[in-house]
Structures are given as C-alpha cells and as structure tokens.
Amino acid sequence: MHTMTSAWVGYASLICFCLAYTLVIFEEKVHMRKSKPVIFIGCFMWALIGIYESQHAGGNGHAHDHLKELIAEIGELFFFLLSAMTYINTLDERNVFQALRSWLLRKGLGFKKLFWATGLITFFLSPLADNLTSALLMSTVALAVSGGNAKFIVPAFVNIIVAANAGGAWSPFGDITTLMVWTAGKVETMKFSYLMIPSVVNWIIPAAIMYPFVPDETPQGGREIVELKPGAKIIICMGIGTIATAVSFHQFLHLPPFMGMMLGLGALMIFGWYLKTRGDKSHMNELGLDEDRRKKSRFDIFRKIENVEFDTLLFFFGVLTAVGALQYIGYLAMASENLYSTIGPTASNIIVGILSAIVDNIPVMYAVLKMDPVMGLDQWLLITLTCGVGGSLLSVGSAAGVAVMGVDRENYGFMSHLKWAPAIAVGYFASIGSWWFLTAGLR
C-alpha cells in the first residue's frame, strides 16, 4: 500500500488536491463555486488509483471496499445536512427568522450588542443542535439584522463560526468529530465536560479582539411586528424534536444519527402535506383573500428541499472523496507516523488541529482514529479540542465555516475570514493553555 506514496499515482494525486484547494481559496476571484473543482478532482484521484491498481495489483486492489466505507460516511453526513438545511429553509419561509430579527431589533440592540447576542446563542445552541446547524441558523439571523452592512456581517459571521466550533467541542453531539471520538469510545460522555472552559476561552478571546471593530450603530427599522405563518411554532418544536431524535438514535438505539434526522424530515414532509391541503387554506380564508390569491401561496416541502445549499453539500462530498483518496494512498498514515512517533502527542495534536483548518477536520480526525496512536484521556481530550476548534482558523476548515460561506457570498468569503485568523489563533493557543491546567490531574 505504501508503495503508492512514492509512485506516480501519489504525486499526481497530491498535485490534483493542491490544485482543487487553490480553486476553492480563490472562489471569489474565479467565480467558480467551490464544489465544482473538488468533486471533479476528488473523483479523478480515485480514477488514478484505479488505473494504478489495475496495472500493479492485477485488479485485486482494495479501492472498491475502501470507497464503500467512504460513501457510507459521506452519505450519513449528506443526509444529516440535507434534513437540517431543509428545516432551516422551512423555518425561514414560515417567517421564523424574520420574527426573531424583528424581536432583536425591537429590543433596540445596536450592532455591538447583536454581535455578542448572536455569538452567545450560537455557543450554547451548538452542543445541542451541532455546530453546523447552529452556525447556519445564527448566520441567517445575523444577516437578517445586518441591513447589508459588511462591516458588521464579516466579524459577526467569523464570531458565529468560532462560537459554533468552540461550543461543539465540549459535547459528543456538538460536532461530527466529537461524535467520532465518542463512538470510538476514546472519551466517555461526561468526560467531555473537561473541555467546557477551554471552549469558552477559545470563543471569548477572538470575540473580544474583534469587538472594537464592530460598527457602533443601530440597524434600521425594527418597529414592525412580523407575524409567524401557520404551523411555524409546530415546525420549531418538530425541529427540536428532530435533533433529540437524532441524539436518541445514536445514544440508545445505536443507530446512525442521520436516521433520526431523516425521520424528522419525513415528519416535516407529512406536516407539509397537511399545511398545503388544510393549514394555509384556513389562514387565507381568515385574511379574506380571494380564490386566485389562495391558489398561488401554498406550502410546498419540495421547494424547501430545492432551496438547500447544494454547493455546500456537494463540497463535502468532494472534500471527503479527495481526502479519502489521500488516505488510501497512504499519505495520512505516513504523516501520523512521522508526527506521533517523533515529536510526541501534545505537539502532534496541536499541529493536527492547525492542519484541520486546511484539510477539513472530519477526515483529519478520521485519520487520527484510524492511526490510533497510544494516548491517555488527556491527549484524546486535546485532539478533540484542537480538531474541533482548529477548523475556525480558515473558512473552509470546518463544516460550520463552509455552510456559512453559502449564506452571504457578497460580503463573506475565504479572504474576508483570513483577515481575522490571527485573532482566532490567539484564542486557539489560549484554549490549549487552559486544557493544560484543567487536565493536570489526568496525566
């Protein structure tokens, strides 16, 4: 297997991978959506592996089996996100975010207070609703209250991403990487609480650095009261129930969490049918609208699925396919052997965290679990922390960042996030410092 790393297939794959990532970084300059190059090159790398194996292994390589495992992981993520995003789109259509926005604005909060409010809500929502869903929800709200002010949008979005990743790191359901560590049995449910304070430190410090740069203005409007559309409150409860179901499927039934999410999506689709046939009709009658108007405005769940940010979903597919190819070739194992056996676990885990910002944190964590270095609980907690929060350093480093990049393409992108990377890095190293003190008793 390791012969591939020094063969033409290894070098060609590395070049392809770097090329795809360059196109992702310059997405705003070349005006090519980030999913396009990664999907093409991710699949192309596997084609190269197939060609190499047919020449050398006589067609008896393990690429086929490896891809089957890979597609199972990608599928779980894909459907988890599909249901989360459909819920968000439905809540948006039912005026939930507009209502939350008008409530925040009626409170007369300026941008500086909104900056803290959205960050704080994200930090505490993330351990329950996972970092990706929380970041998507709150960035949608931040955009709604921003009035298009880029000076507020960028720090607010960066703050939300950092808060989502930090909040997700101290809960087994907060992030896909924490979920992986938990299911692998490396850290028990209650032991994640060791990471609570390091997570707070990781979020608060960059937020405090960015805070002076948030414009001291109050957004326009906010006297109007937004009416929720029929069924909005029920859909909010169903959304919370869906997250609880996903957690329960994993915790008690030992089934993948995405099945719980899809069960919730199925429930939403059935409720959507009720809204389409009954709920919206009676609402139109109450408003005294004539028949023609009533025909036009009908709830359609497939419209909500259609509006899902497929660029983000397909980007995940591409990244995991490409990183899976690098793993299969043997580069990830090679990297880990060089790291853990030479510089020890603490330094390795810190470097791996930074690496997770460049290569998505999910495959990085996947690689570490596959390598299974001999480490104590304190070190497994450290890798959980660094992999969870290291992704905040770049906008493409975490699921939350990738999702938020789709919320407001005009103002927020890779380069606008990069400007705040030094502030995020200060928080990153400060959180590692607090981990060092808190886990002293475990060493």
C-alpha positions as CSV (number, residue, x, y, z in Angstrom):
1,M,0.0,0.0,0.0
2,H,2.8,2.4,1.0
3,T,4.4,2.0,-2.4
4,M,1.7,4.2,-3.8
5,T,3.0,7.2,-1.8
6,S,6.3,7.2,-3.8
7,A,4.7,6.1,-7.2
8,W,3.3,8.4,-9.9
9,V,-0.2,8.0,-8.6
10,G,0.7,9.5,-5.2
11,Y,2.5,12.6,-6.7
12,A,-0.3,13.1,-9.3
13,S,-3.0,12.9,-6.6
14,L,-1.1,15.5,-4.4
15,I,-0.8,17.9,-7.3
16,C,-4.6,17.4,-8.1
17,F,-5.5,18.0,-4.4
18,C,-3.5,21.2,-4.2
19,L,-5.0,22.5,-7.5
20,A,-8.5,21.9,-6.2
21,Y,-7.8,23.6,-3.0
22,T,-6.3,26.6,-4.7
23,L,-9.5,27.0,-6.8
24,V,-11.6,26.8,-3.5
25,I,-9.5,29.6,-1.9
26,F,-9.8,31.9,-4.9
27,E,-13.6,31.1,-5.4
28,E,-14.5,34.8,-5.3
29,K,-11.8,35.7,-7.9
30,V,-12.5,32.9,-10.5
31,H,-16.3,32.9,-9.8
32,M,-16.4,29.1,-9.7
33,R,-18.4,27.6,-6.9
34,K,-16.2,25.6,-4.5
35,S,-18.0,22.3,-5.1
36,K,-17.1,22.1,-8.8
37,P,-13.3,21.6,-8.6
38,V,-13.3,19.4,-5.5
39,I,-15.9,17.0,-6.9
40,F,-14.1,16.7,-10.3
41,I,-10.7,16.3,-8.7
42,G,-11.8,14.0,-5.9
43,C,-13.3,11.5,-8.3
44,F,-10.4,12.0,-10.7
45,M,-8.0,11.0,-7.9
46,W,-9.8,7.7,-7.5
47,A,-9.7,7.1,-11.2
48,L,-5.9,7.4,-11.0
49,I,-5.9,4.9,-8.1
50,G,-8.0,2.5,-10.2
51,I,-5.6,2.8,-13.1
52,Y,-2.6,2.2,-10.9
53,E,-4.1,-0.8,-9.2
54,S,-5.2,-2.4,-12.5
55,Q,-1.6,-2.2,-13.6
56,H,0.1,-3.4,-10.4
57,A,-2.4,-5.3,-8.3
58,G,-3.9,-7.1,-11.2
59,G,-7.3,-5.5,-10.4
60,N,-7.2,-7.0,-6.9
61,G,-6.8,-3.7,-5.0
62,H,-8.9,-2.7,-2.1
63,A,-10.1,0.6,-3.6
64,H,-13.6,-0.7,-4.1
65,D,-14.1,-1.8,-0.5
66,H,-12.5,1.4,0.8
67,L,-14.9,3.5,-1.4
68,K,-17.8,1.6,0.0
69,E,-16.8,2.6,3.6
70,L,-16.2,6.2,2.4
71,I,-19.6,6.5,0.7
72,A,-21.3,5.3,3.9
73,E,-19.7,8.1,5.9
74,I,-20.4,10.7,3.2
75,G,-24.0,9.5,2.9
76,E,-24.5,9.9,6.7
77,L,-23.2,13.4,6.6
78,F,-25.1,14.3,3.4
79,F,-28.5,13.2,4.7
80,F,-27.9,14.7,8.1
81,L,-27.2,18.1,6.5
82,L,-30.0,17.8,4.0
83,S,-32.6,17.4,6.7
84,A,-31.0,20.2,8.9
85,M,-30.9,22.6,5.9
86,T,-34.5,21.7,4.8
87,Y,-35.7,22.6,8.4
88,I,-33.8,25.9,8.2
89,N,-35.4,26.8,4.8
90,T,-38.8,25.8,6.1
91,L,-38.4,28.0,9.2
92,D,-37.2,30.8,7.0
93,E,-40.3,30.5,4.8
94,R,-42.6,30.5,7.8
95,N,-41.1,33.9,8.9
96,V,-39.4,32.5,12.0
97,F,-36.1,34.3,11.3
98,Q,-37.8,37.5,10.3
99,A,-39.8,37.3,13.6
100,L,-36.6,36.7,15.6
101,R,-34.9,39.6,13.7
102,S,-37.8,42.0,14.4
103,W,-37.7,40.9,18.1
104,L,-34.0,41.6,18.3
105,L,-34.4,44.9,16.6
106,R,-37.4,45.9,18.7
107,K,-35.1,45.4,21.7
108,G,-33.2,48.3,20.2
109,L,-29.9,46.4,20.1
110,G,-27.0,48.0,18.3
111,F,-24.6,46.1,16.2
112,K,-22.2,45.7,19.1
113,K,-24.9,44.0,21.3
114,L,-26.1,41.9,18.4
115,F,-22.5,40.7,17.9
116,W,-22.5,39.3,21.4
117,A,-26.1,38.1,21.3
118,T,-25.6,36.0,18.1
119,G,-22.3,34.6,19.4
120,L,-23.6,33.7,22.8
121,I,-26.8,32.0,21.4
122,T,-24.6,30.1,18.9
123,F,-22.2,28.9,21.6
124,F,-25.0,27.4,23.7
125,L,-27.0,26.1,20.8
126,S,-24.1,24.3,19.2
127,P,-23.6,21.5,21.8
128,L,-27.3,20.6,21.4
129,A,-28.0,21.2,17.7
130,D,-24.5,20.5,16.4
131,N,-22.1,23.3,15.2
132,L,-23.2,23.2,11.6
133,T,-26.9,23.7,12.2
134,S,-26.3,26.4,14.8
135,A,-23.9,28.4,12.6
136,L,-26.4,28.2,9.7
137,L,-29.3,29.3,11.9
138,M,-27.5,32.2,13.5
139,S,-25.7,33.5,10.4
140,T,-29.1,33.7,8.7
141,V,-30.3,35.7,11.7
142,A,-27.2,37.9,11.7
143,L,-27.6,38.6,8.0
144,A,-31.3,39.5,8.5
145,V,-30.5,42.1,11.2
146,S,-27.4,43.5,9.4
147,G,-29.2,45.6,6.9
148,G,-26.4,44.6,4.4
149,N,-23.7,46.3,6.5
150,A,-20.5,44.4,5.6
151,K,-18.5,45.9,8.5
152,F,-21.0,44.1,10.8
153,I,-21.5,40.9,8.7
154,V,-17.9,39.8,8.5
155,P,-17.0,40.0,12.2
156,A,-20.4,38.7,13.2
157,F,-20.0,35.7,10.8
158,V,-16.5,34.9,12.0
159,N,-17.7,35.2,15.6
160,I,-20.6,32.8,14.9
161,I,-18.2,30.2,13.3
162,V,-15.8,30.4,16.2
163,A,-18.6,30.1,18.7
164,A,-20.2,27.2,16.8
165,N,-17.0,25.2,16.7
166,A,-16.0,26.0,20.3
167,G,-19.5,25.2,21.6
168,G,-19.5,22.0,19.6
169,A,-16.1,20.8,21.0
170,W,-17.4,20.1,24.6
171,S,-20.4,17.9,23.7
172,P,-20.4,14.5,22.0
173,F,-23.2,15.7,19.6
174,G,-21.7,19.2,19.0
175,D,-19.6,18.2,16.0
176,I,-19.1,15.3,13.7
177,T,-15.5,14.9,15.0
178,T,-16.6,14.8,18.7
179,L,-19.3,12.2,17.6
180,M,-16.5,10.1,16.0
181,V,-14.3,10.3,19.2
182,W,-17.3,9.4,21.3
183,T,-18.4,6.4,19.2
184,A,-14.8,5.1,19.1
185,G,-15.0,5.0,22.9
186,K,-12.0,7.3,23.4
187,V,-13.8,9.8,25.6
188,E,-16.9,9.0,27.7
189,T,-20.0,11.2,27.7
190,M,-19.4,13.0,31.0
191,K,-15.6,13.5,30.4
192,F,-16.3,16.0,27.6
193,S,-17.1,18.5,30.3
194,Y,-13.3,18.9,30.8
195,L,-13.4,20.9,27.6
196,M,-16.1,23.4,28.6
197,I,-13.7,26.1,29.9
198,P,-11.1,25.7,27.1
199,S,-14.1,26.1,24.7
200,V,-15.3,29.3,26.3
201,V,-11.7,30.7,26.2
202,N,-11.4,29.7,22.5
203,W,-14.5,31.8,21.7
204,I,-14.3,34.7,24.1
205,I,-10.8,35.9,23.2
206,P,-11.2,36.3,19.4
207,A,-14.7,37.9,20.1
208,A,-13.1,40.4,22.5
209,I,-10.4,41.2,19.8
210,M,-13.0,41.7,17.1
211,Y,-15.5,43.6,19.3
212,P,-13.8,47.1,18.9
213,F,-14.1,46.8,15.1
214,V,-17.8,46.2,15.1
215,P,-19.6,49.4,14.0
216,D,-21.2,51.3,16.8
217,E,-24.5,51.8,15.0
218,T,-28.1,50.6,15.4
219,P,-29.6,48.8,12.4
220,Q,-32.6,50.5,10.7
221,G,-36.2,49.5,11.1
222,G,-37.5,47.2,13.7
223,R,-40.8,48.7,14.7
224,E,-42.8,46.3,12.6
225,I,-44.0,43.1,14.2
226,V,-43.7,40.0,12.0
227,E,-46.5,37.5,12.1
228,L,-45.5,33.9,12.1
229,K,-47.2,31.9,9.3
230,P,-49.5,28.9,10.2
231,G,-47.6,25.9,11.6
232,A,-44.4,27.9,12.4
233,K,-44.4,27.1,16.1
234,I,-45.2,23.4,15.4
235,I,-42.2,23.3,13.0
236,I,-39.9,24.8,15.6
237,C,-40.9,22.1,18.1
238,M,-40.5,19.5,15.4
239,G,-37.0,20.8,14.7
240,I,-36.0,20.5,18.3
241,G,-37.7,17.0,18.4
242,T,-35.7,16.0,15.3
243,I,-32.4,16.9,17.0
244,A,-33.5,15.0,20.1
245,T,-34.4,12.0,17.9
246,A,-31.0,12.1,16.2
247,V,-29.3,12.1,19.6
248,S,-31.5,9.3,20.9
249,F,-31.0,7.1,17.8
250,H,-27.2,7.3,18.5
251,Q,-27.3,7.1,22.3
252,F,-30.0,4.5,23.0
253,L,-30.7,2.6,19.7
254,H,-27.1,2.6,18.5
255,L,-28.2,3.7,15.1
256,P,-26.5,6.4,13.0
257,P,-27.8,9.9,14.0
258,F,-28.8,10.8,10.4
259,M,-31.7,8.2,10.6
260,G,-33.2,10.3,13.4
261,M,-32.8,13.5,11.3
262,M,-34.4,11.8,8.3
263,L,-37.3,10.5,10.5
264,G,-37.8,14.2,11.4
265,L,-37.6,15.2,7.8
266,G,-40.3,12.6,7.0
267,A,-42.5,14.0,9.7
268,L,-41.9,17.5,8.3
269,M,-42.9,16.4,4.9
270,I,-46.2,14.9,6.2
271,F,-46.9,18.0,8.2
272,G,-46.1,20.0,5.0
273,W,-48.9,18.0,3.2
274,Y,-51.3,19.0,6.0
275,L,-50.3,22.6,5.7
276,K,-50.7,22.5,1.9
277,T,-54.2,21.0,2.0
278,R,-55.6,22.5,5.2
279,G,-53.5,24.9,7.2
280,D,-52.7,27.6,4.7
281,K,-56.2,27.4,3.3
282,S,-57.9,28.4,6.5
283,H,-55.3,31.1,7.1
284,M,-56.1,32.6,3.6
285,N,-59.8,32.5,4.5
286,E,-59.1,34.4,7.7
287,L,-57.3,37.0,5.8
288,G,-60.3,37.2,3.4
289,L,-58.2,36.7,0.3
290,D,-59.9,35.7,-2.9
291,E,-59.7,32.3,-4.6
292,D,-56.9,33.3,-7.1
293,R,-54.6,34.6,-4.5
294,R,-55.2,31.4,-2.4
295,K,-54.1,29.2,-5.3
296,K,-50.7,30.9,-5.6
297,S,-49.5,30.7,-2.0
298,R,-49.3,27.1,-1.0
299,F,-46.7,25.4,1.2
300,D,-44.6,23.0,-0.8
301,I,-41.9,21.0,1.0
302,F,-40.0,20.1,-2.2
303,R,-39.5,23.8,-2.8
304,K,-37.7,23.9,0.6
305,I,-35.5,20.9,-0.4
306,E,-34.8,22.6,-3.7
307,N,-33.5,25.7,-2.0
308,V,-31.0,23.7,0.1
309,E,-27.4,25.0,-0.4
310,F,-26.3,22.1,-2.6
311,D,-23.0,23.8,-3.3
312,T,-22.1,23.1,0.4
313,L,-23.4,19.6,0.4
314,L,-21.5,18.7,-2.8
315,F,-18.4,20.4,-1.5
316,F,-18.5,17.9,1.4
317,F,-18.7,15.0,-1.0
318,G,-15.8,16.3,-3.0
319,V,-13.5,17.0,0.1
320,L,-14.2,13.7,1.7
321,T,-13.7,11.8,-1.6
322,A,-10.4,13.6,-2.2
323,V,-9.1,13.2,1.4
324,G,-10.2,9.6,1.3
325,A,-8.0,9.1,-1.7
326,L,-5.0,10.6,0.1
327,Q,-5.7,8.3,3.0
328,Y,-6.0,5.2,0.8
329,I,-2.7,6.1,-1.0
330,G,-1.1,6.2,2.5
331,Y,-0.2,9.8,3.0
332,L,-2.3,10.3,6.1
333,A,-0.7,7.3,7.8
334,M,2.7,8.4,6.8
335,A,2.0,11.9,8.3
336,S,0.8,10.4,11.5
337,E,3.8,8.0,11.9
338,N,6.2,10.9,11.4
339,L,4.3,13.1,13.8
340,Y,3.3,11.0,16.9
341,S,6.5,8.8,17.0
342,T,8.9,11.8,16.7
343,I,7.5,14.8,18.5
344,G,5.1,13.2,20.9
345,P,1.3,13.5,21.3
346,T,0.9,17.1,22.7
347,A,2.8,18.9,19.9
348,S,1.3,16.5,17.3
349,N,-2.3,17.1,18.5
350,I,-1.7,20.9,18.3
351,I,-0.3,20.6,14.8
352,V,-3.1,18.3,13.7
353,G,-5.6,20.9,15.0
354,I,-4.0,23.6,12.8
355,L,-3.9,21.1,9.9
356,S,-7.6,20.5,10.3
357,A,-8.2,24.1,9.2
358,I,-6.5,23.4,5.8
359,V,-7.9,19.9,5.3
360,D,-11.5,19.6,6.7
361,N,-11.5,18.5,10.4
362,I,-13.7,15.4,9.7
363,P,-11.1,13.5,7.6
364,V,-8.3,14.6,9.8
365,M,-10.0,13.2,12.9
366,Y,-10.9,10.1,10.9
367,A,-7.2,9.7,10.1
368,V,-6.1,10.1,13.7
369,L,-8.7,7.5,14.9
370,K,-7.5,5.1,12.1
371,M,-3.9,5.6,13.1
372,D,-4.9,5.0,16.8
373,P,-1.8,6.4,18.5
374,V,-1.3,5.3,22.1
375,M,-2.6,8.2,24.2
376,G,-4.2,8.8,27.6
377,L,-7.6,10.5,28.1
378,D,-5.9,13.9,28.5
379,Q,-4.5,13.7,25.0
380,W,-7.7,12.4,23.4
381,L,-9.4,15.4,25.0
382,L,-6.8,17.6,23.5
383,I,-7.2,16.2,20.0
384,T,-11.0,16.6,20.4
385,L,-10.5,20.2,21.3
386,T,-7.9,21.1,18.6
387,C,-9.7,19.3,15.8
388,G,-13.0,20.9,16.9
389,V,-11.8,24.5,17.1
390,G,-8.7,24.4,14.8
391,G,-11.1,24.5,11.8
392,S,-12.2,28.0,12.8
393,L,-8.8,29.4,11.6
394,L,-9.9,29.2,7.9
395,S,-13.4,29.5,6.5
396,V,-13.0,26.1,4.7
397,G,-11.7,24.4,7.9
398,S,-15.0,23.4,9.4
399,A,-18.5,22.3,8.4
400,A,-19.8,25.5,10.1
401,G,-17.5,27.7,8.0
402,V,-18.3,26.0,4.7
403,A,-22.0,26.3,5.4
404,V,-21.8,30.0,6.4
405,M,-19.8,30.8,3.2
406,G,-23.1,30.0,1.3
407,V,-25.2,32.4,3.4
408,D,-23.8,35.7,2.1
409,R,-21.4,35.3,-0.8
410,E,-21.2,39.0,-1.5
411,N,-19.6,40.1,1.8
412,Y,-18.2,36.9,3.4
413,G,-15.7,34.6,1.9
414,F,-12.3,32.9,2.3
415,M,-10.3,36.1,2.2
416,S,-12.5,38.2,4.5
417,H,-12.3,35.4,7.1
418,L,-8.5,35.1,6.7
419,K,-8.1,38.7,7.9
420,W,-9.3,37.6,11.4
421,A,-7.2,34.4,11.5
422,P,-4.5,36.0,13.9
423,A,-7.3,36.8,16.4
424,I,-8.7,33.3,16.1
425,A,-5.1,31.8,16.6
426,V,-4.7,33.7,19.9
427,G,-7.9,32.0,21.1
428,Y,-6.7,28.7,19.8
429,F,-3.5,28.7,21.8
430,A,-5.1,30.2,24.9
431,S,-7.7,27.3,24.9
432,I,-4.8,24.8,24.8
433,G,-3.2,26.6,27.8
434,S,-6.4,26.2,29.8
435,W,-6.6,22.5,28.7
436,W,-3.1,22.0,30.1
437,F,-4.2,23.3,33.6
438,L,-7.5,21.5,33.7
439,T,-6.3,18.1,32.7
440,A,-3.2,18.2,35.0
441,G,-4.8,15.6,37.2
442,L,-5.3,13.1,34.3
443,R,-1.6,12.9,33.4
